[in-house]
Amino acid sequence: MERDHPHHPEGGDQPHETEPPAEPIFEQLSDEQHIQRGIADALTDERPIDDATARRIAAQLHGGQASRLYGLASSGALPDGLEREVAESVQDLPPERDSWVDALLDYTEARGEDRGPREGWAAVTADNPEDAIEAARAAASQERRENRARLERYVDAGLDPGDAEALIEYEDLSPEQRAAWAGISDAQPGEATAQQAAEPAAPEAGGADATPEQEAAPRPAPRIYLADLAAYTHGRLHGRWVDAARDARELQADVDALLAASPIAGAEEVAIHDHADFTGYPLGEHESLAFVSRLATGIAEHGQAFAAYADWNRQGDPELARFSEHFEGTHPTREAWAEEVATEVFEWPRYLATIPEPLRSHVRFDYADFALTLEQHRHVVEGDEGVYVFNPDV
């Protein structure tokens, strides 16, 4: 996605079509186009590339803050070993990037002994990458907040959460994409067509013909937002929401497709910049796809209890394979749990019946205090459905 330029505000007054544009047209070029033009101009004038082109090439090719190319992109300095790093980068680049490397090596040679940082370096490309990154972060955060608010609105109106998310995705498409989507008649199983996504779903619970399965609360449908880090670093938003409760190989295929379509050449890393329906689990940006798959599948099957288990016992059970061994059930409250244990395990009603009738009505079992005693041997987590009880000693 190309960044918006401040001299073309949306909704502002447009200049008369006979007037020249306020800024040169070449300012609207992408970084790749700027680089190609800079190299072409240098060849025509028989000189090295200028500072702006060198900075853009370094910004495209650097491998993170620890790389020497990052030093060039951020400050204009030519650290020792930079030329070797540039030459080695050719091995991982497509052939069309060879001209970038050659141009950058000619540039460093022409600098001679002038290898230190350059004052005003950030201004040579007429933009500040840090500002662009912060703007991208702010835009992404705002988009996430708006999407959450829209999702809550649609769910409150009666839409199934999955249908509401599909509707949001449909609303965000361009008219051309909507037309293309509406023309697809062979949607894959589980995928909604544009028309289905736009139509409110029929209520699934509480109706006269509702089945017990329909009356049950819907299980979560965990999703993650995969962000292309190469694009993100360069101030561009490139990512997608994907269903997380799938095999890790399917998630990897989503990652591969996202990186293949990256606007930044050589993109090779993604991060999880948002997630939904993980029922409170603190999912990190760089979780492995195998873990995300196991966690999301468990949450989709068992609900929030599985997320509570993962949060409690991930270190002891990294594969999350022993949930059914540790999990003892969900109860409305701690007191309700204590009452069930007192009744079923310790047969409290039987002992109550042995108390003489005149005294029985005066006997009270302190379930809250008994729950505190039970918790000395159990791990209890409060959640949306009540309390989840786990046995740590199995």
Contacts in CASP RR format, 6 or more apart in sequence:
PFRMAT RR
TARGET T0000
AUTHOR 0000-0000-0000
METHOD contacts of the structure
MODEL  1
MERDHPHHPEGGDQPHETEPPAEPIFEQLSDEQHIQRGIADALTDERPID
DATARRIAAQLHGGQASRLYGLASSGALPDGLEREVAESVQDLPPERDSW
VDALLDYTEARGEDRGPREGWAAVTADNPEDAIEAARAAASQERRENRAR
LERYVDAGLDPGDAEALIEYEDLSPEQRAAWAGISDAQPGEATAQQAAEP
AAPEAGGADATPEQEAAPRPAPRIYLADLAAYTHGRLHGRWVDAARDARE
LQADVDALLAASPIAGAEEVAIHDHADFTGYPLGEHESLAFVSRLATGIA
EHGQAFAAYADWNRQGDPELARFSEHFEGTHPTREAWAEEVATEVFEWPR
YLATIPEPLRSHVRFDYADFALTLEQHRHVVEGDEGVYVFNPDV
1 231 0 8 1.000
1 236 0 8 1.000
1 237 0 8 1.000
1 238 0 8 1.000
1 263 0 8 1.000
2 30 0 8 1.000
2 236 0 8 1.000
3 132 0 8 1.000
3 135 0 8 1.000
3 136 0 8 1.000
3 235 0 8 1.000
3 236 0 8 1.000
4 10 0 8 1.000
5 23 0 8 1.000
5 27 0 8 1.000
5 28 0 8 1.000
7 22 0 8 1.000
7 23 0 8 1.000
7 27 0 8 1.000
15 21 0 8 1.000
15 22 0 8 1.000
26 34 0 8 1.000
26 37 0 8 1.000
27 126 0 8 1.000
29 37 0 8 1.000
30 263 0 8 1.000
31 56 0 8 1.000
31 59 0 8 1.000
31 60 0 8 1.000
31 234 0 8 1.000
32 60 0 8 1.000
32 265 0 8 1.000
34 52 0 8 1.000
34 53 0 8 1.000
34 56 0 8 1.000
34 125 0 8 1.000
35 53 0 8 1.000
35 56 0 8 1.000
35 57 0 8 1.000
35 60 0 8 1.000
35 100 0 8 1.000
38 49 0 8 1.000
38 50 0 8 1.000
38 52 0 8 1.000
38 53 0 8 1.000
39 49 0 8 1.000
39 53 0 8 1.000
39 99 0 8 1.000
39 100 0 8 1.000
39 103 0 8 1.000
41 50 0 8 1.000
42 48 0 8 1.000
42 49 0 8 1.000
42 50 0 8 1.000
42 53 0 8 1.000
42 103 0 8 1.000
48 103 0 8 1.000
48 106 0 8 1.000
48 107 0 8 1.000
48 109 0 8 1.000
48 110 0 8 1.000
49 57 0 8 1.000
49 103 0 8 1.000
49 104 0 8 1.000
49 106 0 8 1.000
49 107 0 8 1.000
50 124 0 8 1.000
51 76 0 8 1.000
51 118 0 8 1.000
51 121 0 8 1.000
51 124 0 8 1.000
52 124 0 8 1.000
52 125 0 8 1.000
52 126 0 8 1.000
53 103 0 8 1.000
53 107 0 8 1.000
54 72 0 8 1.000
54 103 0 8 1.000
54 104 0 8 1.000
54 107 0 8 1.000
55 72 0 8 1.000
55 73 0 8 1.000
55 76 0 8 1.000
55 121 0 8 1.000
55 124 0 8 1.000
55 125 0 8 1.000
56 125 0 8 1.000
57 100 0 8 1.000
57 103 0 8 1.000
57 104 0 8 1.000
58 69 0 8 1.000
58 70 0 8 1.000
58 71 0 8 1.000
58 72 0 8 1.000
58 73 0 8 1.000
58 104 0 8 1.000
59 73 0 8 1.000
59 129 0 8 1.000
59 234 0 8 1.000
60 100 0 8 1.000
60 234 0 8 1.000
60 264 0 8 1.000
60 265 0 8 1.000
61 69 0 8 1.000
61 86 0 8 1.000
61 89 0 8 1.000
61 93 0 8 1.000
61 97 0 8 1.000
61 100 0 8 1.000
61 101 0 8 1.000
61 104 0 8 1.000
62 69 0 8 1.000
62 70 0 8 1.000
62 71 0 8 1.000
62 72 0 8 1.000
62 73 0 8 1.000
63 69 0 8 1.000
63 70 0 8 1.000
64 70 0 8 1.000
64 233 0 8 1.000
67 85 0 8 1.000
68 79 0 8 1.000
68 80 0 8 1.000
68 81 0 8 1.000
68 82 0 8 1.000
68 85 0 8 1.000
69 82 0 8 1.000
69 85 0 8 1.000
69 86 0 8 1.000
69 89 0 8 1.000
71 77 0 8 1.000
71 79 0 8 1.000
72 78 0 8 1.000
72 79 0 8 1.000
72 82 0 8 1.000
73 129 0 8 1.000
74 121 0 8 1.000
74 129 0 8 1.000
75 116 0 8 1.000
75 117 0 8 1.000
75 118 0 8 1.000
75 121 0 8 1.000
76 116 0 8 1.000
76 117 0 8 1.000
76 118 0 8 1.000
76 121 0 8 1.000
77 115 0 8 1.000
77 116 0 8 1.000
77 117 0 8 1.000
77 118 0 8 1.000
78 108 0 8 1.000
78 111 0 8 1.000
78 114 0 8 1.000
78 115 0 8 1.000
78 116 0 8 1.000
79 115 0 8 1.000
82 108 0 8 1.000
83 105 0 8 1.000
83 108 0 8 1.000
86 101 0 8 1.000
86 104 0 8 1.000
86 105 0 8 1.000
86 108 0 8 1.000
87 101 0 8 1.000
87 105 0 8 1.000
89 101 0 8 1.000
90 97 0 8 1.000
90 98 0 8 1.000
90 101 0 8 1.000
92 266 0 8 1.000
93 100 0 8 1.000
93 101 0 8 1.000
93 265 0 8 1.000
93 266 0 8 1.000
94 265 0 8 1.000
94 266 0 8 1.000
97 265 0 8 1.000
122 128 0 8 1.000
122 129 0 8 1.000
122 130 0 8 1.000
129 234 0 8 1.000
129 235 0 8 1.000
132 234 0 8 1.000
132 235 0 8 1.000
133 232 0 8 1.000
133 233 0 8 1.000
133 235 0 8 1.000
135 235 0 8 1.000
136 232 0 8 1.000
136 235 0 8 1.000
136 236 0 8 1.000
136 237 0 8 1.000
139 237 0 8 1.000
140 227 0 8 1.000
140 237 0 8 1.000
140 273 0 8 1.000
140 274 0 8 1.000
144 225 0 8 1.000
144 274 0 8 1.000
147 168 0 8 1.000
148 276 0 8 1.000
150 164 0 8 1.000
150 168 0 8 1.000
151 161 0 8 1.000
151 164 0 8 1.000
151 165 0 8 1.000
151 168 0 8 1.000
151 276 0 8 1.000
154 163 0 8 1.000
154 164 0 8 1.000
154 167 0 8 1.000
154 168 0 8 1.000
155 161 0 8 1.000
155 164 0 8 1.000
157 200 0 8 1.000
158 200 0 8 1.000
158 201 0 8 1.000
158 203 0 8 1.000
159 167 0 8 1.000
159 200 0 8 1.000
159 201 0 8 1.000
160 201 0 8 1.000
160 204 0 8 1.000
160 218 0 8 1.000
161 218 0 8 1.000
161 221 0 8 1.000
161 277 0 8 1.000
162 221 0 8 1.000
163 192 0 8 1.000
163 196 0 8 1.000
163 197 0 8 1.000
163 200 0 8 1.000
163 201 0 8 1.000
165 221 0 8 1.000
165 223 0 8 1.000
165 241 0 8 1.000
165 276 0 8 1.000
166 192 0 8 1.000
166 196 0 8 1.000
166 197 0 8 1.000
167 197 0 8 1.000
167 198 0 8 1.000
169 197 0 8 1.000
169 241 0 8 1.000
170 178 0 8 1.000
170 181 0 8 1.000
170 194 0 8 1.000
170 197 0 8 1.000
170 198 0 8 1.000
173 181 0 8 1.000
178 194 0 8 1.000
181 193 0 8 1.000
181 194 0 8 1.000
182 193 0 8 1.000
182 194 0 8 1.000
182 195 0 8 1.000
183 194 0 8 1.000
184 193 0 8 1.000
185 193 0 8 1.000
187 193 0 8 1.000
204 210 0 8 1.000
204 214 0 8 1.000
204 218 0 8 1.000
205 214 0 8 1.000
205 215 0 8 1.000
205 216 0 8 1.000
206 214 0 8 1.000
206 215 0 8 1.000
219 299 0 8 1.000
219 300 0 8 1.000
219 301 0 8 1.000
219 303 0 8 1.000
220 277 0 8 1.000
220 278 0 8 1.000
220 279 0 8 1.000
220 299 0 8 1.000
220 300 0 8 1.000
220 303 0 8 1.000
220 304 0 8 1.000
221 243 0 8 1.000
221 245 0 8 1.000
221 277 0 8 1.000
221 300 0 8 1.000
222 243 0 8 1.000
222 244 0 8 1.000
222 245 0 8 1.000
222 275 0 8 1.000
222 276 0 8 1.000
222 277 0 8 1.000
222 278 0 8 1.000
222 295 0 8 1.000
222 296 0 8 1.000
222 299 0 8 1.000
222 300 0 8 1.000
223 241 0 8 1.000
223 242 0 8 1.000
223 243 0 8 1.000
223 244 0 8 1.000
223 275 0 8 1.000
223 276 0 8 1.000
223 277 0 8 1.000
224 241 0 8 1.000
224 242 0 8 1.000
224 244 0 8 1.000
224 272 0 8 1.000
224 274 0 8 1.000
224 275 0 8 1.000
224 276 0 8 1.000
224 283 0 8 1.000
224 292 0 8 1.000
224 296 0 8 1.000
225 239 0 8 1.000
225 240 0 8 1.000
225 241 0 8 1.000
225 272 0 8 1.000
225 273 0 8 1.000
225 274 0 8 1.000
225 275 0 8 1.000
226 239 0 8 1.000
226 240 0 8 1.000
226 241 0 8 1.000
226 242 0 8 1.000
226 254 0 8 1.000
226 255 0 8 1.000
226 258 0 8 1.000
226 270 0 8 1.000
226 271 0 8 1.000
226 272 0 8 1.000
226 273 0 8 1.000
227 237 0 8 1.000
227 238 0 8 1.000
227 239 0 8 1.000
227 270 0 8 1.000
227 271 0 8 1.000
227 272 0 8 1.000
227 273 0 8 1.000
228 236 0 8 1.000
228 238 0 8 1.000
228 239 0 8 1.000
228 258 0 8 1.000
228 259 0 8 1.000
228 262 0 8 1.000
228 264 0 8 1.000
228 267 0 8 1.000
228 270 0 8 1.000
229 267 0 8 1.000
229 269 0 8 1.000
229 270 0 8 1.000
229 271 0 8 1.000
230 262 0 8 1.000
230 264 0 8 1.000
230 266 0 8 1.000
230 267 0 8 1.000
230 268 0 8 1.000
230 269 0 8 1.000
231 237 0 8 1.000
231 238 0 8 1.000
231 239 0 8 1.000
231 262 0 8 1.000
231 263 0 8 1.000
231 264 0 8 1.000
231 267 0 8 1.000
232 238 0 8 1.000
232 271 0 8 1.000
232 273 0 8 1.000
234 264 0 8 1.000
236 263 0 8 1.000
236 264 0 8 1.000
238 258 0 8 1.000
238 261 0 8 1.000
238 262 0 8 1.000
238 263 0 8 1.000
238 264 0 8 1.000
239 258 0 8 1.000
239 270 0 8 1.000
240 254 0 8 1.000
240 258 0 8 1.000
241 276 0 8 1.000
242 251 0 8 1.000
242 254 0 8 1.000
243 296 0 8 1.000
244 251 0 8 1.000
244 275 0 8 1.000
244 278 0 8 1.000
244 292 0 8 1.000
244 293 0 8 1.000
244 295 0 8 1.000
244 296 0 8 1.000
245 293 0 8 1.000
245 296 0 8 1.000
245 297 0 8 1.000
245 298 0 8 1.000
245 299 0 8 1.000
245 300 0 8 1.000
246 293 0 8 1.000
246 296 0 8 1.000
246 297 0 8 1.000
247 293 0 8 1.000
248 289 0 8 1.000
248 290 0 8 1.000
248 292 0 8 1.000
248 293 0 8 1.000
251 289 0 8 1.000
251 292 0 8 1.000
251 293 0 8 1.000
252 289 0 8 1.000
255 270 0 8 1.000
255 289 0 8 1.000
258 270 0 8 1.000
259 266 0 8 1.000
259 267 0 8 1.000
259 268 0 8 1.000
259 269 0 8 1.000
259 270 0 8 1.000
271 285 0 8 1.000
271 286 0 8 1.000
272 283 0 8 1.000
272 284 0 8 1.000
272 285 0 8 1.000
272 286 0 8 1.000
272 287 0 8 1.000
272 292 0 8 1.000
273 285 0 8 1.000
275 283 0 8 1.000
277 299 0 8 1.000
278 295 0 8 1.000
278 296 0 8 1.000
278 299 0 8 1.000
278 307 0 8 1.000
279 299 0 8 1.000
279 303 0 8 1.000
279 304 0 8 1.000
279 307 0 8 1.000
279 384 0 8 1.000
280 304 0 8 1.000
280 307 0 8 1.000
281 295 0 8 1.000
281 299 0 8 1.000
281 307 0 8 1.000
281 310 0 8 1.000
281 311 0 8 1.000
282 311 0 8 1.000
283 292 0 8 1.000
283 295 0 8 1.000
291 318 0 8 1.000
291 320 0 8 1.000
294 319 0 8 1.000
294 320 0 8 1.000
295 306 0 8 1.000
295 307 0 8 1.000
295 310 0 8 1.000
295 320 0 8 1.000
298 306 0 8 1.000
298 320 0 8 1.000
298 323 0 8 1.000
299 306 0 8 1.000
299 307 0 8 1.000
302 323 0 8 1.000
302 327 0 8 1.000
303 385 0 8 1.000
304 383 0 8 1.000
304 384 0 8 1.000
304 385 0 8 1.000
304 388 0 8 1.000
305 327 0 8 1.000
305 329 0 8 1.000
305 330 0 8 1.000
305 385 0 8 1.000
305 388 0 8 1.000
306 320 0 8 1.000
306 323 0 8 1.000
308 381 0 8 1.000
308 383 0 8 1.000
308 388 0 8 1.000
308 390 0 8 1.000
309 320 0 8 1.000
309 323 0 8 1.000
309 326 0 8 1.000
309 327 0 8 1.000
309 388 0 8 1.000
309 390 0 8 1.000
310 320 0 8 1.000
311 381 0 8 1.000
312 379 0 8 1.000
312 381 0 8 1.000
312 390 0 8 1.000
313 322 0 8 1.000
313 326 0 8 1.000
313 390 0 8 1.000
313 392 0 8 1.000
314 320 0 8 1.000
317 323 0 8 1.000
317 326 0 8 1.000
322 394 0 8 1.000
325 391 0 8 1.000
325 394 0 8 1.000
326 390 0 8 1.000
326 391 0 8 1.000
326 392 0 8 1.000
326 394 0 8 1.000
327 388 0 8 1.000
327 389 0 8 1.000
327 390 0 8 1.000
328 378 0 8 1.000
328 389 0 8 1.000
328 390 0 8 1.000
328 391 0 8 1.000
329 388 0 8 1.000
329 389 0 8 1.000
330 385 0 8 1.000
330 386 0 8 1.000
330 387 0 8 1.000
330 388 0 8 1.000
330 389 0 8 1.000
331 337 0 8 1.000
331 340 0 8 1.000
331 386 0 8 1.000
331 387 0 8 1.000
331 389 0 8 1.000
332 386 0 8 1.000
332 387 0 8 1.000
333 386 0 8 1.000
333 387 0 8 1.000
334 368 0 8 1.000
334 371 0 8 1.000
334 375 0 8 1.000
334 380 0 8 1.000
334 387 0 8 1.000
335 367 0 8 1.000
335 368 0 8 1.000
335 371 0 8 1.000
336 367 0 8 1.000
337 371 0 8 1.000
337 374 0 8 1.000
337 380 0 8 1.000
337 387 0 8 1.000
337 389 0 8 1.000
338 367 0 8 1.000
338 368 0 8 1.000
338 370 0 8 1.000
338 371 0 8 1.000
338 374 0 8 1.000
339 365 0 8 1.000
339 367 0 8 1.000
341 370 0 8 1.000
341 374 0 8 1.000
342 348 0 8 1.000
342 365 0 8 1.000
342 367 0 8 1.000
342 370 0 8 1.000
343 349 0 8 1.000
348 365 0 8 1.000
352 360 0 8 1.000
352 363 0 8 1.000
355 363 0 8 1.000
377 391 0 8 1.000
377 393 0 8 1.000
378 389 0 8 1.000
378 390 0 8 1.000
378 391 0 8 1.000
378 392 0 8 1.000
379 389 0 8 1.000
379 390 0 8 1.000
379 391 0 8 1.000
379 392 0 8 1.000
380 387 0 8 1.000
380 388 0 8 1.000
380 389 0 8 1.000
380 390 0 8 1.000
381 387 0 8 1.000
381 388 0 8 1.000
381 390 0 8 1.000
END
